[in-house]
Structure formats: structure tokens, C-alpha cells
Amino acid sequence: MPLSPHDLEHRLLAAQAIAREAGALGRRRFRDRPNALTLNFKGPQDYVLASDAEVESLLRLRLTEAFPEDAFFGEEEGGEIAAAGRGTWIADPIDGTANFARGIPHWCVSLAYVRDGEALVGVIHDPVHGQLYAAARGRGATLDGTLIRISGLGDIAQATIEAGWSPRVPLERYVGVVERLKAAGASVRRAGSGALALAYVAAGRMEAYVELHMNPWDALAGLVLVEEAGGHVNNYLAGDGLTKGNPILACTPELAAVLGEGTGVR
């Protein structure tokens, strides 16, 4: 059966509290580095941190306590994607792990609630700066409780765009996207946390985020935020997006056509 407005609100409020608690734990571990941190890798530029698993365990525990009927899927330990009629919490305990490992204060906790193929709740917590982005379907998007909106800018020559890099896509394709965006006059950046980049688009801090392959635990919370802030997003959950990820484009509606053409993500 569909989720009631009361249950949606309950999940939104709980997700904010749980993300804050998880972010506080992550921030304590971040402050402990570098003495308490050993850099390990599971692949090129692919960090493995005990803090990721520790924060994810806290998220799993709190959400299972609060919503035992819901499933949970995390980046580190996996989990279950619920069948129709039930919801799933999808979490990235530390998005921006490389930044975290290197002591760069640009990382976040990302938490989304998905039910029947639709992302309904998105919460992104930036613990270092004490900022909490939250949205639920049909209820708008907020930053620390204040409504936020996309910038509304429509001139690509004045736009700031973040282009995320993924090792699952040939480097030449990424470089081609950046070259086309730069040739069109955009300011292109990469800060190392796709989830936080999506929150920045929702808050009007930049005009777009594009990545040729983004995992669902990184993408879903930010997509809810951008849509609820009045932005455009592509059909990220098409096909196997919920389990395997997809390309992503989130931007001001005014830039959707030109960015779709320039990036190939529509």
C-alpha cells in the first residue's frame, strides 16, 4: 500500500536525526586522523576506511530500530532491496572518502528512502560545516530547516558545473564531457563528493552536477533534494539504476537541454 503522509513525515524527521548522529560519529573519526588512520586501498584511488563501516553500522542499527519493516542497503556491507510494497533505506556513510582520508573537510553522510521504484526522502549531512540538507517528495527541500531553491541560472557561459569522475567509464568520455563544457564557457570543477555536489545544486551554489556513472547510494538523496528545490534530473532510476547505478544529470531546468546535448546524459 502507498506510504501515508504521516509515515513519510516520520521517515523524514527520523532520517535527519539519524544522519546527524552518524555525522557526529564520522566527524569524531575525522578529527582523530591522521594518527588513528591507516590508508588502505581496494583499487586505484579507491580508499578503504574502518570509519566507513563503523558509520554504516550505526545507520543500519538506528534505522532498523526505528523502521523494522524497512530494508537497508549500504555501500560498505550491502543489504536488501525491498520488493514492491516495502521501502528501502540506501546509505553512503561517508561520501567523499578520499577527502576524508586526506583530511579535506568536504564529505558527507547520504541517506535516501526508496519505495516502489521512487526516491521519496533524501537527507545529506555535512558534519564538518554543520549543515543538514533534507527533502521529502512533495514537501520541498531545506538547508537547516530553511527552504532552498536552485539558482535558476540559464546561461551556460555563466554556470558553475561539477563533473564527477567514475572509473567505471573510460577516461576519454569524461575528458570529452569536460572539454565540451569548457568550450561552451562553463566553469567546471570536481570536489570529490558527488552527493554533496547534488546538495549544492539544490541550494543554488552551482548550476549542475553530471557524472557518467554514479552509484545509487551516492545519487538518490541528492536527486530528491534537487527535484524538490525545483531542479531538473534525468531518469536516473531507469533500468537497473537502483541496483547498478546510471549516468546522472542534475541542473537548473533552463540548462537541461544544452547540458543534455553536451554530456549525452538525458
Backbone bond lengths (Angstrom), bond angles and torsions (degrees), N, CA, C in turn:
res aa  C-N    CA-C-N  psi(-1)  N-CA   C-N-CA  omega(-1)  CA-C   N-CA-C  phi
1 M - - - 1.450 - - 1.522 109.48 -
2 P 1.347 118.16 151.73 1.465 120.45 -179.23 1.524 111.63 -61.75
3 L 1.314 115.05 153.64 1.466 120.37 177.60 1.524 109.32 -74.33
4 S 1.313 117.14 133.06 1.462 121.00 -179.72 1.526 109.75 -75.80
5 P 1.357 117.76 156.40 1.467 120.18 176.02 1.526 112.77 -55.20
6 H 1.327 116.90 -37.11 1.465 120.32 178.81 1.521 110.64 -63.76
7 D 1.343 116.92 -44.37 1.463 120.30 -179.23 1.522 111.39 -67.77
8 L 1.327 117.06 -35.07 1.464 120.29 176.74 1.523 110.39 -64.00
9 E 1.321 116.64 -45.77 1.457 120.89 178.66 1.524 111.23 -62.85
10 H 1.325 116.50 -39.87 1.462 120.93 178.44 1.524 110.68 -60.54
11 R 1.310 116.76 -42.98 1.467 120.27 179.55 1.524 111.70 -68.90
12 L 1.318 117.33 -38.05 1.460 120.09 177.58 1.523 110.94 -61.64
13 L 1.310 117.41 -47.58 1.462 121.19 -179.14 1.526 111.29 -65.16
14 A 1.334 116.48 -43.15 1.461 120.00 -179.98 1.521 110.99 -65.12
15 A 1.328 116.84 -41.04 1.465 120.44 -179.25 1.524 110.84 -61.62
16 Q 1.321 117.13 -38.60 1.463 119.34 178.59 1.528 111.30 -64.58
17 A 1.317 116.74 -45.30 1.467 120.00 -179.66 1.525 111.14 -64.39
18 I 1.321 116.83 -41.77 1.465 120.84 -177.47 1.526 110.23 -70.70
19 A 1.338 117.63 -38.90 1.461 120.07 177.38 1.529 110.86 -63.82
20 R 1.327 116.93 -37.76 1.469 119.84 177.25 1.526 110.72 -63.77
21 E 1.330 117.12 -43.41 1.462 119.66 179.22 1.516 110.99 -63.82
22 A 1.331 116.72 -44.14 1.461 120.68 179.14 1.524 110.61 -64.59
23 G 1.333 116.64 -39.74 1.452 119.95 178.22 1.517 112.68 -64.42
24 A 1.332 116.80 -36.51 1.468 120.46 177.90 1.527 110.53 -63.79
25 L 1.327 116.39 -39.94 1.470 119.59 176.61 1.525 110.17 -64.34
26 G 1.339 116.80 -46.83 1.455 119.90 178.46 1.518 112.31 -59.42
27 R 1.326 116.83 -39.28 1.460 119.84 -179.28 1.528 111.06 -66.56
28 R 1.321 117.50 -37.52 1.475 119.27 176.48 1.522 110.06 -61.90
29 R 1.319 117.43 -42.97 1.468 120.49 179.44 1.526 110.61 -67.42
30 F 1.328 116.92 -35.97 1.462 121.27 178.42 1.531 110.24 -63.44
31 R 1.335 116.43 -40.56 1.464 120.13 179.32 1.517 112.15 -69.59
32 D 1.341 117.24 -25.75 1.463 121.24 -180.00 1.528 112.23 -72.61
33 R 1.323 116.26 -24.21 1.455 118.33 -178.35 1.544 108.62 -70.93
34 P 1.345 121.30 156.33 1.456 124.41 5.37 1.525 114.71 -90.36
35 N 1.351 117.53 -7.17 1.463 119.60 -173.37 1.520 112.22 -62.68
36 A 1.345 117.22 -33.33 1.460 120.36 -175.75 1.522 112.45 -98.45
37 L 1.343 117.40 12.09 1.455 120.20 -172.78 1.519 111.08 -123.60
38 T 1.328 115.47 127.70 1.454 122.46 171.67 1.520 108.12 -110.50
39 L 1.321 116.39 128.19 1.454 119.89 -178.64 1.523 109.98 -79.65
40 N 1.316 115.74 119.83 1.465 122.47 174.38 1.520 108.71 -125.28
41 F 1.333 115.78 152.80 1.454 121.00 -176.00 1.524 109.91 -132.18
42 K 1.346 116.50 142.89 1.458 121.01 171.78 1.524 111.46 -104.55
43 G 1.318 116.26 1.16 1.455 123.34 178.00 1.513 108.13 178.63
44 P 1.349 118.50 177.52 1.458 120.85 179.65 1.531 111.91 -57.53
45 Q 1.322 116.62 122.02 1.464 123.59 179.74 1.534 112.85 58.44
46 D 1.321 117.49 22.39 1.473 122.22 -178.43 1.526 108.00 -113.85
47 Y 1.331 115.84 95.62 1.455 122.32 -171.77 1.528 111.98 -78.46
48 V 1.328 115.41 147.95 1.458 122.58 172.41 1.526 107.31 -120.74
49 L 1.335 116.62 118.48 1.453 121.39 -179.18 1.523 109.99 -125.38
50 A 1.321 115.41 139.00 1.459 119.66 174.55 1.524 111.05 -61.82
51 S 1.332 116.79 -29.88 1.467 120.58 -178.92 1.517 111.83 -62.29
52 D 1.331 117.81 -35.83 1.464 120.82 177.37 1.525 110.73 -56.91
53 A 1.310 115.63 -52.20 1.463 120.52 -178.13 1.524 111.65 -65.09
54 E 1.323 117.17 -36.93 1.460 121.05 -179.24 1.531 111.00 -66.07
55 V 1.333 116.26 -44.88 1.462 119.62 179.53 1.531 110.56 -67.98
56 E 1.328 116.68 -40.00 1.466 118.85 178.15 1.525 111.58 -63.00
57 S 1.314 117.92 -38.80 1.467 120.77 177.96 1.520 111.28 -60.93
58 L 1.333 116.70 -39.07 1.457 120.19 177.43 1.532 110.66 -65.35
59 L 1.327 117.05 -44.66 1.461 120.70 177.83 1.527 111.19 -58.83
60 R 1.319 115.77 -45.41 1.470 120.64 -179.02 1.530 110.66 -62.24
61 L 1.326 116.43 -44.60 1.460 121.23 -178.84 1.522 111.12 -61.91
62 R 1.316 116.84 -51.01 1.460 120.78 -176.00 1.539 111.74 -65.36
63 L 1.312 117.25 -41.38 1.466 119.63 -178.86 1.519 111.66 -71.23
64 T 1.318 116.82 -36.00 1.465 120.05 177.06 1.521 110.82 -67.59
65 E 1.325 116.73 -37.02 1.469 120.26 175.86 1.524 110.90 -64.52
66 A 1.326 116.36 -43.49 1.461 120.36 -174.58 1.520 113.00 -77.67
67 F 1.346 116.37 -34.90 1.467 121.07 -174.63 1.525 109.80 -136.97
68 P 1.321 117.58 72.40 1.465 120.39 -176.47 1.528 113.15 -61.94
69 E 1.329 117.20 -19.19 1.458 120.04 179.50 1.525 112.33 -80.73
70 D 1.331 118.04 -13.72 1.459 122.16 -178.82 1.523 111.39 -89.83
71 A 1.332 115.98 152.21 1.463 121.83 172.65 1.532 109.37 -88.38
72 F 1.335 115.85 166.67 1.458 121.54 179.75 1.520 108.67 -138.64
73 F 1.345 115.47 135.40 1.467 120.78 175.63 1.520 108.07 -136.75
74 G 1.339 116.19 122.22 1.454 121.11 -179.61 1.514 111.64 -118.08
75 E 1.321 115.67 157.61 1.463 120.18 -179.23 1.522 111.98 -60.47
76 E 1.330 117.27 -39.18 1.462 120.26 -170.96 1.527 113.04 -80.98
77 E 1.327 116.52 -48.95 1.466 120.15 -172.13 1.526 113.58 -109.95
78 G 1.331 116.97 1.26 1.455 119.00 179.92 1.515 111.94 70.54
79 G 1.325 116.38 -144.68 1.455 120.78 -179.10 1.509 110.84 143.19
80 E 1.322 116.03 -142.48 1.461 122.37 -173.29 1.520 110.19 -123.32
81 I 1.329 116.74 137.99 1.452 122.85 167.81 1.518 106.51 -100.55
82 A 1.320 117.80 118.34 1.460 121.89 -172.92 1.520 111.72 -70.39
83 A 1.311 115.19 150.93 1.459 121.63 174.04 1.526 109.82 -75.77
84 A 1.329 116.10 176.22 1.464 121.45 -178.78 1.526 110.56 -55.73
85 G 1.336 115.08 141.76 1.452 120.54 178.88 1.508 114.29 93.30
86 R 1.340 116.98 -8.29 1.460 121.61 175.82 1.521 108.80 -128.17
87 G 1.313 115.95 159.52 1.450 120.79 -179.73 1.513 112.59 -105.80
88 T 1.329 115.73 162.21 1.461 122.72 178.42 1.522 109.50 -132.09
89 W 1.325 116.04 132.71 1.462 122.24 170.15 1.525 107.99 -89.42
90 I 1.320 116.57 128.37 1.459 121.84 -179.18 1.526 107.77 -120.01
91 A 1.335 115.95 123.09 1.466 120.09 -167.95 1.518 112.85 -129.77
92 D 1.314 114.85 140.50 1.459 122.48 164.24 1.524 105.84 -115.57
93 P 1.330 117.97 109.16 1.471 119.95 -174.20 1.517 113.49 -65.37
94 I 1.336 117.00 -37.14 1.465 121.46 175.82 1.522 107.00 -140.64
95 D 1.321 116.89 100.50 1.455 120.12 173.69 1.519 107.80 -92.24
96 G 1.324 115.28 122.87 1.457 121.09 -169.86 1.517 110.04 103.98
97 T 1.336 115.37 39.06 1.463 120.45 -175.40 1.522 112.35 -59.35
98 A 1.334 117.46 -38.78 1.467 119.70 179.66 1.522 110.21 -63.36
99 N 1.333 117.67 -41.10 1.465 120.11 175.65 1.525 111.05 -61.10
100 F 1.327 115.55 -46.85 1.465 121.55 178.89 1.525 110.11 -55.67
101 A 1.322 116.28 -48.16 1.465 120.78 -176.33 1.523 112.13 -64.32
102 R 1.322 116.42 -31.74 1.462 120.69 -176.77 1.532 113.27 -93.94
103 G 1.337 116.29 2.22 1.456 119.45 178.61 1.512 114.29 80.80
104 I 1.330 117.40 19.73 1.467 122.02 178.62 1.531 107.65 -92.18
105 P 1.324 119.30 122.31 1.470 121.52 -171.96 1.525 113.56 -80.71
106 H 1.320 116.24 56.37 1.461 121.56 179.13 1.527 107.95 -138.68
107 W 1.337 115.10 83.67 1.459 122.20 179.87 1.529 106.72 -157.61
108 C 1.311 116.72 167.59 1.457 118.74 -174.19 1.522 111.51 -157.33
109 V 1.323 114.59 167.78 1.462 123.78 168.88 1.524 106.92 -99.98
110 S 1.332 116.98 128.86 1.462 121.19 -178.20 1.528 109.32 -121.10
111 L 1.332 116.06 128.13 1.464 121.39 -174.53 1.521 109.47 -139.70
112 A 1.334 116.52 125.69 1.465 121.38 179.80 1.520 110.12 -130.30
113 Y 1.331 115.22 151.91 1.458 122.06 175.03 1.517 107.97 -117.79
114 V 1.341 115.27 124.67 1.465 122.31 -176.54 1.520 108.79 -121.91
115 R 1.330 115.96 137.42 1.462 120.64 178.83 1.530 109.01 -145.22
116 D 1.310 116.13 130.52 1.467 122.12 178.04 1.525 111.77 51.10
117 G 1.333 115.60 44.75 1.454 120.88 174.66 1.512 116.00 76.64
118 E 1.328 118.07 12.97 1.459 120.93 -179.92 1.524 110.25 -130.42
119 A 1.327 115.62 132.57 1.464 120.61 175.30 1.519 108.60 -79.57
120 L 1.328 117.28 118.80 1.461 122.62 -172.51 1.524 113.86 -106.32
121 V 1.314 117.59 -30.28 1.463 122.34 -177.98 1.520 108.46 -132.41
122 G 1.314 116.44 137.43 1.460 121.13 174.56 1.514 110.73 -138.19
123 V 1.329 116.33 127.26 1.468 121.90 178.34 1.517 108.53 -132.46
124 I 1.309 116.58 128.75 1.463 122.69 176.54 1.527 107.74 -127.53
125 H 1.329 115.72 123.11 1.467 120.80 -178.72 1.518 109.74 -114.34
126 D 1.326 115.28 124.28 1.467 123.51 174.75 1.520 106.92 -101.00
127 P 1.333 118.24 93.65 1.468 120.22 -171.32 1.519 114.01 -68.52
128 V 1.332 117.53 -33.31 1.458 119.64 -176.53 1.524 110.66 -64.10
129 H 1.325 116.81 -38.96 1.464 121.21 -179.20 1.527 112.42 -99.18
130 G 1.336 116.72 1.31 1.455 120.95 176.64 1.514 113.87 63.84
131 Q 1.338 117.32 37.20 1.456 120.96 -177.08 1.530 110.43 -115.64
132 L 1.332 115.72 134.01 1.456 121.93 -177.91 1.528 109.27 -123.01
133 Y 1.328 115.63 117.20 1.455 123.03 176.34 1.531 107.55 -100.04
134 A 1.334 116.52 133.85 1.466 119.13 -176.10 1.523 109.97 -147.23
135 A 1.341 114.86 144.25 1.465 120.06 178.26 1.513 109.18 -154.97
136 A 1.331 115.47 149.88 1.459 122.62 170.45 1.512 107.94 -136.49
137 R 1.314 115.70 148.17 1.455 121.60 -174.44 1.533 111.22 -54.72
138 G 1.331 115.25 122.48 1.453 121.17 178.71 1.512 115.38 82.59
139 R 1.334 117.96 3.97 1.470 120.72 -175.15 1.527 113.54 -119.94
140 G 1.318 117.42 5.17 1.452 120.05 179.71 1.520 112.61 82.45
141 A 1.325 114.96 175.74 1.462 122.36 -179.45 1.518 109.23 -122.04
142 T 1.324 115.63 144.11 1.463 120.46 -177.22 1.521 111.49 -132.23
143 L 1.307 114.67 155.88 1.461 123.52 168.42 1.514 106.77 -122.98
144 D 1.328 115.90 112.68 1.470 122.05 -176.48 1.526 111.35 52.33
145 G 1.328 115.36 40.11 1.450 121.22 174.72 1.520 115.75 88.50
146 T 1.325 118.19 -7.97 1.463 121.92 179.79 1.523 109.94 -101.69
147 L 1.319 117.48 133.20 1.455 121.00 -178.91 1.520 111.08 -59.25
148 I 1.340 115.68 140.61 1.459 121.23 178.00 1.520 109.30 -123.19
149 R 1.350 115.62 156.75 1.456 122.65 178.08 1.524 109.38 -137.95
150 I 1.326 114.66 152.67 1.461 119.31 173.90 1.527 109.11 -63.49
151 S 1.330 116.99 164.36 1.470 119.94 -172.55 1.522 112.41 -69.28
152 G 1.324 118.34 -30.83 1.451 121.34 -177.88 1.521 113.85 81.88
153 L 1.322 117.41 1.94 1.464 120.49 -178.82 1.524 110.30 -69.93
154 G 1.349 116.92 137.74 1.451 120.29 -175.17 1.510 115.35 -122.04
155 D 1.322 118.62 2.28 1.461 122.53 -179.86 1.519 108.96 -101.77
156 I 1.324 117.01 113.41 1.469 119.64 -176.17 1.524 111.61 -62.52
157 A 1.319 116.98 -27.14 1.463 119.89 179.52 1.522 112.19 -71.52
158 Q 1.323 117.24 -9.63 1.464 121.55 176.02 1.529 112.17 -112.76
159 A 1.325 116.44 2.22 1.464 121.03 -171.43 1.523 112.35 -89.11
160 T 1.324 114.23 147.67 1.466 121.69 168.58 1.518 107.97 -107.37
161 I 1.318 115.37 126.41 1.461 121.85 -173.57 1.515 108.69 -129.38
162 E 1.329 116.26 135.16 1.464 119.72 171.99 1.513 108.89 -100.50
163 A 1.322 115.89 131.26 1.465 122.48 178.98 1.523 108.13 -113.94
164 G 1.319 116.09 106.99 1.458 120.45 -179.24 1.522 111.20 -78.38
165 W 1.310 115.62 145.36 1.467 121.68 179.62 1.513 109.99 -104.78
166 S 1.322 116.51 138.95 1.461 121.66 177.73 1.522 109.94 -129.88
167 P 1.354 117.66 132.03 1.472 119.65 177.33 1.525 112.54 -70.17
168 R 1.336 117.16 -8.15 1.470 120.27 179.57 1.524 112.32 -82.68
169 V 1.341 116.12 -1.70 1.465 121.99 -179.88 1.525 108.17 -124.24
170 P 1.337 118.82 138.64 1.466 119.91 178.68 1.524 112.08 -54.15
171 L 1.326 115.64 139.09 1.459 121.55 -176.94 1.524 111.66 -56.33
172 E 1.328 116.66 -35.79 1.462 120.54 -177.64 1.532 111.94 -59.69
173 R 1.330 116.93 -34.91 1.465 119.83 -179.93 1.524 110.42 -69.01
174 Y 1.327 116.24 -41.71 1.467 119.80 177.66 1.527 110.84 -62.58
175 V 1.316 116.23 -47.49 1.463 120.22 -179.98 1.525 110.55 -60.82
176 G 1.332 116.65 -38.26 1.462 119.84 178.71 1.514 112.47 -62.89
177 V 1.329 116.74 -41.71 1.470 120.44 177.72 1.528 110.15 -61.47
178 V 1.322 116.94 -47.04 1.467 120.49 -179.30 1.522 110.47 -61.83
179 E 1.322 116.87 -42.64 1.468 119.99 -179.79 1.525 111.31 -61.67
180 R 1.342 117.01 -42.79 1.466 119.81 -179.08 1.532 111.31 -67.69
181 L 1.330 116.54 -39.66 1.462 119.37 178.04 1.528 111.51 -64.82
182 K 1.322 116.22 -42.32 1.465 120.08 178.68 1.522 110.91 -65.47
183 A 1.339 116.50 -40.61 1.464 120.17 179.91 1.525 111.40 -63.33
184 A 1.345 116.43 -29.35 1.464 120.47 178.56 1.521 112.53 -80.68
185 G 1.325 116.60 -5.74 1.458 120.33 175.69 1.507 115.46 103.53
186 A 1.329 117.92 0.89 1.457 120.53 -177.80 1.528 111.62 -74.61
187 S 1.320 115.74 151.33 1.453 121.98 167.99 1.526 106.95 -87.39
188 V 1.334 117.50 120.73 1.466 122.04 -174.19 1.519 108.99 -113.64
189 R 1.332 115.17 133.36 1.457 120.45 -178.54 1.514 109.78 -135.90
190 R 1.330 115.47 168.04 1.468 121.64 171.08 1.513 107.36 -147.58
191 A 1.348 116.80 118.63 1.465 120.95 -174.41 1.519 113.50 -111.33
192 G 1.334 118.93 -7.45 1.448 120.42 170.33 1.513 117.35 95.38
193 S 1.335 118.82 7.43 1.461 121.74 172.96 1.521 108.18 -140.01
194 G 1.329 116.07 102.12 1.456 119.86 -178.67 1.516 112.85 -64.10
195 A 1.330 116.95 -38.31 1.462 119.93 179.57 1.521 110.98 -62.50
196 L 1.327 116.74 -44.88 1.458 119.98 179.62 1.526 110.76 -67.57
197 A 1.325 117.06 -33.08 1.462 120.27 176.33 1.524 110.70 -62.13
198 L 1.326 117.66 -42.10 1.458 120.80 177.40 1.530 111.15 -62.92
199 A 1.324 116.96 -39.78 1.464 120.25 176.17 1.523 110.82 -62.15
200 Y 1.318 116.87 -37.61 1.466 120.91 178.81 1.527 111.14 -66.21
201 V 1.334 117.32 -37.92 1.465 119.95 175.53 1.530 109.47 -61.78
202 A 1.326 116.91 -45.79 1.466 121.06 179.71 1.523 111.62 -59.46
203 A 1.330 116.65 -35.96 1.464 121.57 -177.09 1.523 112.82 -86.28
204 G 1.338 117.74 2.42 1.456 120.55 178.98 1.509 114.32 76.57
205 R 1.325 117.89 15.84 1.469 121.02 -179.71 1.522 111.64 -80.74
206 M 1.313 117.08 -22.15 1.457 122.60 170.17 1.522 107.75 -153.39
207 E 1.318 116.29 170.21 1.461 119.71 -168.72 1.521 114.68 -93.69
208 A 1.322 118.27 -22.62 1.473 117.67 -174.77 1.519 111.53 -160.37
209 Y 1.325 113.77 154.21 1.460 121.90 167.99 1.514 107.77 -131.50
210 V 1.324 116.14 133.80 1.462 121.18 178.15 1.523 109.03 -135.07
211 E 1.323 116.09 139.33 1.464 121.60 173.81 1.523 107.49 -148.58
212 L 1.313 116.68 136.12 1.462 120.95 -173.88 1.514 112.95 -77.07
213 H 1.308 118.29 -16.38 1.466 122.83 166.68 1.520 108.38 -154.88
214 M 1.326 116.07 123.71 1.460 121.41 -179.99 1.517 108.86 -131.25
215 N 1.316 116.46 135.12 1.457 120.40 -179.73 1.529 111.01 -74.09
216 P 1.333 117.37 151.34 1.465 119.81 -175.60 1.516 113.97 -61.87
217 W 1.328 118.76 -34.94 1.462 119.85 -179.26 1.537 111.52 -67.86
218 D 1.339 117.12 -22.67 1.458 120.99 175.61 1.528 112.12 -84.37
219 A 1.348 116.72 -31.01 1.460 121.27 -165.30 1.517 115.41 -95.66
220 L 1.327 118.18 -37.85 1.466 120.21 -161.04 1.528 114.19 -67.18
221 A 1.315 117.92 -42.07 1.464 118.80 179.75 1.522 110.50 -62.37
222 G 1.316 116.37 -43.68 1.452 120.35 -179.47 1.511 113.24 -65.28
223 L 1.326 117.02 -33.71 1.455 119.87 178.52 1.529 111.23 -63.44
224 V 1.327 116.45 -42.44 1.466 119.22 177.29 1.529 109.71 -61.71
225 L 1.310 116.97 -43.67 1.461 120.97 179.36 1.527 111.76 -58.81
226 V 1.342 116.61 -48.88 1.465 120.04 -176.97 1.526 111.11 -63.76
227 E 1.322 116.98 -45.69 1.463 119.72 179.86 1.528 111.57 -62.17
228 E 1.320 116.09 -43.99 1.466 119.44 -178.12 1.532 112.19 -71.92
229 A 1.341 116.56 -18.00 1.470 120.48 175.45 1.525 111.52 -90.14
230 G 1.328 117.44 5.60 1.461 121.29 177.05 1.503 114.99 94.71
231 G 1.332 117.91 12.09 1.446 120.81 -177.41 1.518 113.93 -91.66
232 H 1.321 114.69 174.38 1.466 123.38 177.40 1.522 109.35 -101.78
233 V 1.325 117.20 137.22 1.460 121.85 170.17 1.526 108.50 -133.32
234 N 1.317 116.24 148.99 1.458 119.85 175.94 1.532 109.39 -75.72
235 N 1.315 116.86 175.42 1.466 121.45 -178.33 1.524 109.37 -80.17
236 Y 1.326 115.07 73.74 1.462 121.09 -173.29 1.527 112.45 -62.44
237 L 1.309 118.67 -34.77 1.464 121.50 -175.20 1.526 113.28 -84.99
238 A 1.332 117.61 8.63 1.463 120.19 176.88 1.522 110.62 -62.10
239 G 1.321 116.21 148.59 1.461 120.64 176.97 1.515 112.36 60.57
240 D 1.332 116.67 -125.86 1.463 122.13 -178.99 1.527 112.65 -95.53
241 G 1.325 117.59 23.90 1.463 120.08 -175.61 1.506 114.14 -55.65
242 L 1.333 117.32 -37.45 1.460 120.11 -176.84 1.520 112.58 -66.71
243 T 1.309 117.82 -30.51 1.463 120.86 -177.52 1.525 113.92 -106.43
244 K 1.331 117.74 -27.75 1.462 119.97 -174.19 1.521 113.80 -119.66
245 G 1.333 117.59 -8.59 1.449 119.91 -179.18 1.517 112.35 86.34
246 N 1.322 115.82 172.17 1.462 123.09 -176.67 1.521 109.26 -159.45
247 P 1.332 117.43 170.98 1.465 119.17 167.07 1.520 110.06 -63.65
248 I 1.318 115.74 155.77 1.461 119.53 -179.63 1.521 109.98 -138.77
249 L 1.334 114.76 138.48 1.451 122.42 170.36 1.521 107.43 -136.80
250 A 1.315 116.31 120.44 1.465 122.62 176.66 1.519 106.98 -128.32
251 C 1.339 116.75 126.47 1.455 118.78 -171.63 1.521 111.06 -161.49
252 T 1.314 116.08 177.48 1.455 120.15 170.75 1.528 107.98 -67.58
253 P 1.327 118.23 144.81 1.472 119.61 179.29 1.520 112.45 -57.26
254 E 1.321 116.97 -31.26 1.456 120.95 -178.05 1.529 112.71 -66.24
255 L 1.333 117.11 -22.87 1.465 121.01 -178.66 1.527 113.17 -101.78
256 A 1.326 117.51 -1.47 1.462 120.35 -172.20 1.523 112.83 -59.08
257 A 1.321 117.76 -45.10 1.464 120.45 -176.14 1.523 111.45 -67.52
258 V 1.318 117.71 -48.18 1.463 119.95 -177.03 1.519 111.51 -68.59
259 L 1.346 117.31 -35.68 1.464 119.21 178.53 1.522 111.52 -74.07
260 G 1.328 117.54 -35.40 1.452 119.75 174.77 1.511 111.34 -59.49
261 E 1.337 115.97 -41.11 1.452 120.64 178.96 1.526 111.17 -68.54
262 G 1.320 116.34 -41.38 1.460 119.96 -175.59 1.511 114.48 -76.18
263 T 1.326 117.24 -26.67 1.478 120.03 -176.76 1.524 112.91 -106.59
264 G 1.328 117.08 -18.70 1.453 120.47 -175.43 1.510 113.53 79.40
265 V 1.336 117.77 6.59 1.472 121.56 179.82 1.527 107.54 -104.11
266 R 1.341 115.93 118.78 1.463 119.94 -177.19 1.519 109.00 -134.73
